[in-house]
Amino acid sequence: MNRKAVIADQKGAALEVCVVTSLKLGKLKVVRRQLLQRYEHQPFVSCLAGLYGCQWRRYQRARAQPGECCCSKVECGSFGLLILTFFLSFLFLYFWTEAQNDYIDFDWFNFGTLGFWFPWSLVLLVVAASLFTYIALLLVLALCLLTEGQRLYLHWSHKTGIVVTLAFSVTATAVLSDVWSKEWKTLLLSLQVTAPFLHVAAVSLMVILSWPIALHFFRMNKRVRQVGVLGLFLSVLFCLYLVPLGMYSPCIKEEGQLGHAPGLIGHRGAPMLAPENTLMSFEKAVESGGEGLETDVTISYDGVPFLMHDSSLSRTTNVNQVFPNRTHTDASLFTWAELQTLNAGEWFLSRDPFGTVPSLSEADCSRAQNQSVPSLAQFLEVAAQSSKLVLFDLHRPPYGHPYHHLYINTTLTVVQAHINSSQVLWLPSEDRQLVQSLDPELQQTSGEKRSIQELTDGHINRLNLHYSTMSQQQISKYQSVNISTNLYVISQPWLYTLAWCAGAQSVTTNSIHILSHIHKPLFLMTPEEYTLMWMLTDAVSTFLIIAVFAFHWWRERGLPFWTGSRQTHENGPYSKFRTELSDVWSISSANVQPDIRSSPSAPHMPTITEE
């Protein structure tokens, strides 16, 4: 019996060892699987830390322990500077992007200042876009590292890049604000079109930011920090939710209230398709479906009105080759015979101010190369044959010019001889009453905003205003007394859309061939559609943010937190913020304890536990 008992005990012990071994292996497999799950994202974290702080190896970086700040004071300052640079660089990039309508003016201004042509506007746009993209990528890397619980460390080269970008954005914004301050009005106008979509983008950004904010909110050990972070986040979010209450856009209107599309008046013809103020340019504008033609008139020394915008001939002719000693001489001091010896088209092909020359046919390029300075009479004949309206600015010759006092009468004589006066929008303000009495069929046009009483007393039936003065209320007020509004110079589709929604009757444009194909405002929506868009954005974002915070609360509720200087026992899911060393230690310290109480022969064997 004793031998049988011993054999039975040996079999039981062997069985127990097998059970313990199975339990041990099974438990180790679970631990191994959890460890792999925890390290499977490490290549991603390594890439993030490497790009952000050049910390490509594990020992070079560390996780933020629960309750600790995500970075040191220096790195916190660097992160704050990164956020500031992001917003300032975005402001400048948005400002300069919306200023595309006036790039040509900026480039010609630099041409007059520097004496040579270069597309500075595009260079500035590329630089601004590149720097903003760089800063945006750094910010994305920082947010991803925070989401992974990593402590931030920004490499010195990136810190230098941030300072350079910040200096560029501030300097460029300050210089352009001083030299080109009117573009801020363009920025404000652009918000009337883009604000609804910028609102959606801003709320979406807050939803993305809610992930790292919620993660660190539940890991902070100080109530003051929690209240501060959550209070700031909710304040910004609440303000964004209320932004649409103060938003105004003429493109949000009821169906049936949209007026006719503004008529198109070619600014110096079609300057994107041919050299400005040439017969070819005006013929291209007519072919593109323009309603009118705009130009500038100067009187030659022998009394011939001709087309020229600048006071000198250096920008749009080869005067520096034909008359090298008179490059900067006033254009009105040349005789008509001298003007006819100049080429007014070669500059267009060599400088390509709008970047459109490559799209022209060989025939158009050949024709553009042989353009000359046209007379007012030639220009009016083109308009008369095509039944187009005519709008021109008249430059008074300098003092001492033979036609200094006779320039209006000389011009008016040419107009009456070559076109029906009713097709002419008479813009010159000098001697308006005299001109009105001599030719009452002219459409008197004012370049200044005045009271309705002053306009009606002066027989003004049209206003020619810069687009930056655009106002739906004023346009409607003038239209109520049959005074039309023409806005200049509008070449971008979004600006044309805004002018259309605001009720402008016509616009002067450089891109007549582009705007003529727009048959509906680009951003038109009804108030009901916008309200639905607003409410859906707020509702969906609120749901997602609450879900993000609820998820982090659920995930972190069993994680350790700091009470004074001691750490409580961890019962919940694994902490993402534990260092790699503690992860490895948790495996090496795994023990085996069978939980078999039926055998008294092994009462002290350890059970399997996972630290």
C-alpha positions in Angstrom: 0.0 0.0 0.0 2.8 2.4 0.8 4.4 1.7 -2.6 1.1 2.4 -4.3 0.7 5.6 -2.3 4.2 6.7 -3.3 3.4 6.0 -7.0 0.1 7.9 -6.7 1.9 10.8 -5.1 4.5 10.8 -7.8 1.8 10.8 -10.5 0.0 13.6 -8.8 3.2 15.6 -8.5 3.9 15.1 -12.2 0.4 16.1 -13.0 0.8 19.2 -10.9 4.1 20.1 -12.6 2.4 19.7 -16.0 -0.5 21.9 -15.0 1.9 24.5 -13.6 4.0 24.4 -16.7 1.0 24.8 -18.9 -0.2 27.7 -16.8 3.2 29.3 -16.8 3.6 29.0 -20.6 0.0 30.3 -21.2 0.6 33.2 -18.9 3.9 34.1 -20.5 2.3 34.0 -23.9 -0.3 36.5 -22.7 2.5 38.8 -21.3 4.5 38.4 -24.6 1.4 39.3 -26.6 0.8 42.4 -24.4 4.4 43.4 -24.7 4.3 43.1 -28.5 1.2 45.2 -28.6 2.9 47.8 -26.5 6.0 48.0 -28.7 4.4 47.5 -32.1 4.1 51.3 -32.5 7.7 52.0 -31.4 9.0 52.5 -35.0 6.4 55.2 -35.4 7.5 56.9 -32.2 11.1 56.6 -33.2 10.4 58.3 -36.5 8.5 61.1 -34.7 11.2 61.7 -32.1 13.9 61.5 -34.7 12.3 64.1 -37.0 11.3 66.4 -34.1 14.4 66.2 -31.9 16.9 64.0 -33.8 16.4 61.3 -31.0 16.5 58.2 -33.2 17.5 55.8 -30.3 15.3 54.8 -27.4 17.7 55.8 -24.7 17.8 59.3 -26.1 14.1 59.9 -25.3 11.8 59.4 -22.3 8.1 59.2 -21.6 6.4 61.7 -19.4 5.4 59.9 -16.2 1.9 60.3 -14.9 1.5 63.7 -13.3 4.6 65.1 -14.9 4.8 68.0 -17.3 5.3 66.9 -21.0 8.5 69.0 -21.3 10.9 71.2 -19.4 10.5 75.0 -19.1 12.8 75.6 -22.0 11.0 73.1 -24.2 7.7 74.4 -23.1 8.8 77.9 -24.2 10.0 76.4 -27.6 6.6 74.7 -28.0 4.8 78.0 -27.2 7.0 79.8 -29.7 6.2 77.1 -32.3 2.4 77.7 -31.8 2.9 81.4 -32.1 5.0 81.1 -35.3 2.4 78.7 -36.7 -0.4 81.3 -36.4 1.7 84.2 -37.6 3.0 82.4 -40.6 -0.5 81.2 -41.4 -1.8 84.8 -41.1 0.8 86.0 -43.6 0.4 83.1 -46.0 -3.4 83.7 -46.0 -2.9 87.4 -46.4 -0.6 87.0 -49.3 -2.6 84.2 -51.0 -5.7 86.4 -50.9 -3.7 89.3 -52.4 -3.1 87.4 -55.7 -5.5 89.7 -57.4 -3.0 92.5 -57.1 0.3 90.6 -57.7 0.8 92.4 -60.9 0.7 95.8 -59.2 3.2 94.6 -56.6 5.6 93.4 -59.3 5.3 96.6 -61.3 6.0 98.6 -58.2 9.2 96.7 -57.6 10.1 97.1 -61.3 9.8 100.9 -60.9 11.9 100.8 -57.7 14.6 98.3 -58.8 14.7 99.0 -62.5 14.4 95.4 -63.6 11.5 92.9 -63.9 11.2 89.8 -61.6 8.1 88.0 -60.4 8.7 88.9 -56.7 5.1 88.1 -55.8 5.4 84.5 -56.7 8.8 84.1 -55.0 7.3 85.6 -51.8 4.3 83.2 -52.1 6.6 80.1 -52.5 8.8 81.2 -49.5 5.7 81.8 -47.3 4.1 78.5 -48.3 7.4 76.6 -47.7 8.0 78.1 -44.3 4.4 77.6 -43.2 4.5 73.9 -44.3 7.7 73.4 -42.3 6.2 74.9 -39.1 3.0 73.0 -39.6 4.8 69.7 -39.9 6.8 70.5 -36.7 3.6 71.2 -34.9 2.0 68.0 -36.1 5.1 66.0 -34.9 4.9 67.7 -31.5 1.2 66.8 -31.2 1.8 63.2 -32.2 4.6 62.9 -29.6 2.3 64.3 -27.0 -0.4 61.8 -28.0 2.1 59.0 -27.5 3.1 60.4 -24.1 6.6 61.3 -25.1 8.5 64.2 -23.5 9.2 67.0 -26.0 12.7 67.8 -27.0 13.2 70.1 -30.1 16.5 70.0 -31.8 18.4 73.3 -32.0 18.2 73.3 -35.8 14.4 73.4 -35.7 14.6 76.1 -33.0 16.6 78.2 -35.4 14.1 77.4 -38.2 11.3 78.6 -36.0 13.0 81.9 -35.2 13.8 82.5 -38.9 10.2 81.8 -39.9 8.9 84.0 -37.1 11.2 86.9 -38.2 10.2 86.5 -41.8 6.5 86.5 -41.1 6.6 89.5 -38.8 8.9 91.5 -41.1 7.0 90.7 -44.3 3.7 91.5 -42.6 5.0 94.8 -41.2 6.6 95.9 -44.5 3.6 95.1 -46.6 1.3 96.7 -44.1 3.3 99.9 -44.5 3.8 99.8 -48.3 0.6 98.0 -49.3 -1.9 98.7 -46.5 -4.9 98.6 -48.7 -4.5 94.8 -49.0 -5.8 94.4 -45.4 -9.1 95.5 -46.8 -8.8 92.7 -49.4 -8.2 90.3 -46.5 -11.4 91.5 -44.7 -13.3 91.1 -48.0 -12.0 87.5 -48.4 -13.4 86.6 -45.0 -16.9 87.4 -46.3 -16.4 84.4 -48.7 -14.1 82.1 -46.8 -15.3 82.6 -43.1 -17.9 79.8 -43.2 -15.3 77.3 -44.4 -12.6 78.6 -42.1 -15.0 78.1 -39.2 -15.4 74.5 -40.1 -11.7 74.1 -40.4 -11.1 75.7 -37.0 -13.6 73.5 -35.3 -12.2 70.4 -36.9 -8.7 71.4 -35.6 -10.1 71.7 -32.1 -11.5 68.2 -32.4 -8.1 66.9 -33.4 -6.4 68.8 -30.5 -8.9 67.3 -28.0 -7.1 64.0 -28.2 -3.7 65.0 -26.7 -5.5 67.5 -24.4 -7.8 64.9 -23.0 -4.9 62.5 -22.6 -2.8 64.9 -20.5 -5.9 66.3 -18.6 -6.5 62.9 -17.0 -2.8 62.4 -16.2 -2.3 65.7 -14.4 -1.8 65.5 -10.7 -2.7 69.1 -10.0 -6.3 70.3 -10.0 -5.2 73.8 -11.0 -3.5 72.6 -14.1 -6.5 70.5 -15.1 -8.9 73.5 -14.6 -6.6 75.8 -16.6 -6.1 73.5 -19.5 -9.7 72.4 -19.8 -10.9 76.0 -19.2 -8.8 77.4 -22.0 -9.8 74.6 -24.4 -13.5 75.0 -23.7 -13.3 78.8 -23.9 -11.7 78.7 -27.4 -14.2 76.1 -28.5 -17.1 78.1 -27.2 -15.9 81.2 -29.0 -15.6 79.3 -32.2 -19.1 78.0 -31.8 -20.4 81.6 -31.5 -18.3 83.1 -34.4 -21.1 82.5 -37.0 -23.4 84.9 -35.0 -21.2 87.8 -36.0 -20.4 86.5 -39.5 -21.6 88.4 -42.6 -21.4 87.4 -46.2 -23.3 88.8 -49.2 -23.1 85.3 -50.7 -25.5 84.0 -48.1 -28.9 85.0 -49.4 -32.3 83.7 -50.3 -33.0 82.1 -53.6 -34.2 84.6 -56.2 -32.4 87.6 -54.7 -29.2 87.2 -56.7 -28.9 89.8 -59.5 -27.4 89.5 -62.9 -23.8 88.7 -63.3 -21.6 91.9 -63.5 -20.6 93.0 -66.9 -16.9 92.6 -67.8 -14.8 95.6 -68.8 -11.3 94.7 -70.1 -8.6 96.5 -68.1 -6.3 97.9 -70.8 -7.9 95.2 -73.0 -7.0 91.6 -72.2 -3.5 92.0 -70.7 -3.1 88.3 -69.9 -3.5 87.4 -73.6 -1.7 90.4 -75.3 0.4 93.4 -74.4 -1.7 95.9 -72.5 -3.1 99.0 -74.3 -2.5 97.6 -77.7 -5.0 96.9 -80.5 -4.4 93.2 -80.1 -5.2 93.4 -76.4 -8.6 95.1 -77.1 -9.5 92.7 -79.9 -8.8 89.8 -77.5 -11.1 91.4 -74.9 -13.8 91.7 -77.5 -13.3 88.0 -78.5 -13.6 87.0 -74.9 -17.1 88.5 -74.5 -16.3 91.7 -72.7 -19.0 94.3 -72.3 -16.6 97.3 -72.4 -13.0 98.3 -72.8 -10.9 100.4 -70.3 -7.7 102.3 -71.1 -5.6 105.4 -70.3 -5.2 108.4 -72.6 -2.3 110.8 -72.9 -1.8 113.7 -75.4 1.3 113.7 -77.5 3.4 116.8 -77.9 1.8 117.6 -81.3 -1.8 117.0 -80.0 -2.6 113.4 -80.8 -4.4 111.5 -78.0 -2.7 108.0 -77.6 -3.0 105.1 -75.2 -0.4 104.9 -72.4 -0.9 104.2 -68.7 2.5 105.3 -67.2 3.9 108.8 -67.2 7.0 107.3 -69.0 7.4 104.8 -71.9 10.1 102.7 -70.2 7.8 99.9 -68.9 5.8 99.0 -72.0 8.0 100.1 -74.9 11.6 99.8 -76.1 12.2 103.5 -75.7 15.5 102.8 -74.0 16.8 101.3 -77.3 15.3 103.9 -79.7 15.7 107.0 -77.5 18.3 106.0 -74.9 18.7 109.5 -73.6 14.9 109.9 -73.1 14.1 106.7 -71.2 12.4 108.5 -68.3 11.0 111.5 -70.3 7.3 112.1 -69.9 5.4 110.2 -72.6 3.4 113.4 -73.5 6.7 115.1 -74.6 7.1 112.7 -77.6 5.5 113.5 -80.9 3.2 111.1 -82.6 5.8 110.3 -85.3 8.3 109.4 -82.6 5.8 107.2 -80.8 5.2 105.3 -83.9 8.8 104.2 -84.0 8.5 102.3 -80.7 7.6 98.6 -80.2 4.9 98.1 -77.6 4.9 94.3 -77.6 8.3 92.8 -77.1 8.4 93.5 -73.4 5.3 91.3 -73.0 7.0 88.3 -74.4 10.2 88.8 -72.6 8.8 89.6 -69.1 5.6 87.5 -69.2 4.0 89.5 -66.4 1.1 87.1 -65.9 2.8 83.9 -66.7 0.5 83.3 -69.7 2.9 83.6 -72.7 3.6 79.8 -72.9 -0.2 79.2 -73.4 -0.3 81.5 -76.5 -0.1 80.2 -80.0 2.8 81.0 -82.3 0.6 83.3 -84.3 -0.4 85.3 -81.2 3.2 85.5 -80.1 4.3 86.7 -83.5 1.5 89.3 -83.5 2.2 90.5 -80.0 5.9 91.0 -80.9 4.9 93.6 -83.6 2.4 95.7 -81.6 2.8 99.5 -81.6 1.4 102.4 -79.5 -2.2 102.9 -80.7 -4.0 106.3 -80.9 -7.3 107.0 -79.2 -8.9 107.1 -82.6 -7.8 103.6 -83.4 -9.0 102.3 -80.1 -12.4 103.9 -80.5 -12.9 102.4 -83.9 -12.4 98.9 -82.4 -15.0 99.7 -79.7 -17.4 101.2 -82.2 -17.3 98.3 -84.6 -18.0 95.8 -81.7 -20.5 98.1 -79.9 -18.6 98.0 -76.7 -18.6 100.6 -73.9 -15.5 102.7 -73.4 -14.0 103.8 -70.1 -10.8 105.8 -70.0 -8.7 107.9 -67.7 -7.3 111.0 -69.1 -3.8 112.3 -68.1 -3.2 116.0 -68.2 0.1 117.0 -69.9 2.7 118.7 -67.7 2.9 122.5 -67.4 4.5 124.0 -70.6 3.0 121.3 -72.9 1.3 122.9 -75.9 -2.0 121.1 -75.0 -1.8 121.6 -71.2 -5.1 123.6 -71.3 -6.6 122.1 -74.4 -6.3 118.4 -73.6 -10.0 117.9 -72.7 -11.3 119.6 -75.9 -8.8 117.7 -78.0 -9.8 114.4 -76.6 -13.6 115.2 -76.8 -13.2 116.1 -80.4 -11.6 112.7 -81.2 -14.4 110.9 -79.2 -17.2 112.6 -81.1 -15.6 111.8 -84.4 -15.1 108.1 -84.0 -17.8 106.6 -81.7 -21.3 107.2 -80.5 -21.1 109.3 -77.3 -23.6 107.1 -75.5 -21.0 104.3 -75.5 -18.5 106.5 -73.6 -18.2 106.4 -69.8 -16.6 109.9 -69.3 -14.4 109.6 -66.2 -12.3 112.8 -66.2 -13.6 115.1 -63.4 -12.1 118.4 -64.8 -14.5 120.7 -66.4 -17.3 118.1 -66.1 -20.1 120.6 -66.4 -18.5 122.0 -69.6 -18.2 118.5 -71.1 -21.8 117.7 -70.1 -23.0 120.8 -71.9 -21.0 120.1 -75.0 -22.0 116.4 -75.2 -25.0 115.5 -73.0 -25.0 111.9 -74.3 -21.8 111.0 -72.5 -22.3 108.7 -69.5 -20.8 110.8 -66.7 -18.8 108.6 -64.4 -17.3 109.5 -61.1 -14.2 107.9 -59.5 -15.2 109.1 -56.0 -18.0 108.1 -53.6 -20.2 111.1 -52.9 -23.7 111.7 -51.5 -26.6 110.9 -53.8 -27.5 114.6 -54.0 -24.1 115.5 -55.3 -24.1 112.7 -57.8 -27.5 113.5 -59.2 -26.7 117.2 -59.3 -23.6 116.4 -61.4 -25.6 114.1 -63.7 -23.5 111.1 -62.6 -25.0 107.8 -63.7 -22.1 105.5 -62.9 -19.4 105.1 -60.2 -16.0 103.7 -60.9 -14.6 102.5 -57.5 -11.7 100.4 -56.3 -13.0 96.9 -55.2 -11.7 97.5 -51.7 -14.6 99.9 -51.1 -17.1 97.2 -52.0 -20.3 97.4 -49.9 -23.6 95.7 -50.6 -25.5 98.4 -48.7 -23.9 101.3 -50.7 -24.2 99.5 -54.0 -27.9 99.0 -53.3 -28.3 102.6 -52.2 -26.8 103.9 -55.4 -28.8 101.5 -57.5 -32.0 102.7 -56.0 -31.5 106.1 -57.8 -30.2 104.4 -61.0 -26.5 104.9 -60.4 -24.5 101.9 -61.5 -21.3 100.7 -59.8 -18.2 99.5 -61.6 -15.5 97.9 -59.4 -11.8 97.8 -60.5 -9.6 95.8 -60.9 -11.1 92.3 -60.2 -9.3 89.4 -61.7 -9.7 86.6 -59.1 -12.9 84.4 -59.3 -13.6 84.7 -55.6 -13.6 88.5 -55.8 -15.8 88.4 -58.9 -18.2 86.1 -56.9 -18.2 88.6 -54.0 -18.9 91.5 -56.4 -21.7 89.6 -58.0 -23.3 88.8 -54.7 -22.9 92.4 -53.5 -24.8 93.6 -56.6 -22.1 95.4 -58.6 -23.3 96.1 -62.2 -19.9 95.7 -63.8 -16.2 95.1 -63.0 -12.9 96.0 -64.7 -10.7 92.9 -65.0 -7.4 91.6 -66.3 -8.8 88.1 -66.7 -11.8 88.7 -68.9 -11.2 85.3 -70.6 -11.5 83.5 -67.2 -14.4 85.4 -65.5 -16.5 85.2 -68.7 -16.9 81.5 -68.0 -18.2 81.8 -64.5 -22.0 81.4 -64.7 -22.7 81.1 -61.0 -21.2 82.5 -57.8 -18.7 80.1 -56.3 -19.8 80.3 -52.7 -23.5 81.0 -52.9 -25.7 79.4 -50.3 -29.1 80.1 -48.7 -29.4 81.1 -45.0 -31.0 77.7 -44.3 -28.1 75.8 -45.9 -25.6 77.8 -43.9 -27.5 77.3 -40.6 -27.6 73.6 -41.3 -23.9 73.6 -42.0 -23.2 75.6 -38.8 -25.3 73.4 -36.6 -24.0 70.1 -38.0 -20.4 71.3 -37.5 -21.0 72.2 -33.9 -23.1 69.1 -33.1 -20.7 66.6 -34.7 -17.7 68.3 -33.1 -19.3 68.3 -29.7 -20.1 64.6 -29.9 -16.6 63.7 -31.0 -14.9 65.8 -28.3 -17.1 64.3 -25.6 -16.3 60.8 -27.0 -12.6 61.5 -27.0 -12.7 62.7 -23.3 -14.9 59.7 -22.3 -12.5 57.3 -24.0 -9.5 58.7 -22.2 -11.3 58.7 -18.9 -12.3 55.1 -19.4 -8.7 54.1 -20.4 -7.0 56.0 -17.7 -9.3 55.3 -14.8 -7.2 52.3 -13.7 -3.8 53.9 -14.4 -1.5 55.1 -11.6 -1.7 58.6 -10.4 0.5 60.4 -7.9 -0.7 61.2 -4.4 2.0 63.3 -2.7 5.2 61.4 -3.3 3.8 57.9 -3.5 2.4 56.0 -6.5 -0.8 54.0 -6.0 -1.0 50.4 -7.2 -1.8 49.9 -10.9 -4.8 47.7 -11.5 -6.0 48.8 -14.9 -4.7 48.6 -18.4 -1.0 49.1 -19.1 0.3 52.7 -18.9 1.7 54.1 -22.0 3.8 56.4 -20.0 6.0 53.7 -18.4 9.5 53.6 -19.6 10.9 50.8 -21.7 13.1 49.6 -18.8 10.0 49.0 -16.6 8.4 47.1 -19.5 11.3 44.8 -19.7 11.4 44.4 -15.9 7.8 43.4 -15.9 8.7 40.4 -18.0 11.8 39.4 -16.1 10.0 39.5 -12.8 7.1 37.3 -14.0 6.8 34.4 -11.4 4.9 31.1 -11.4 2.5 30.2 -8.7 0.2 27.3 -9.1 -3.2 27.9 -7.6 -3.7 24.2 -6.8 -4.8 23.8 -3.3 -5.7 20.2 -3.5 -2.1 19.0 -3.1 -0.5 19.5 0.4 2.9 18.5 -1.0 3.5 21.9 -2.7 2.0 24.5 -0.4 4.6 27.2 -1.0 4.9 27.3 -4.9 4.5 30.9 -6.2 1.5 31.8 -8.4 1.9 33.5 -11.8 1.6 37.3 -11.6 2.2 40.2 -14.0 3.6 43.4 -12.6 
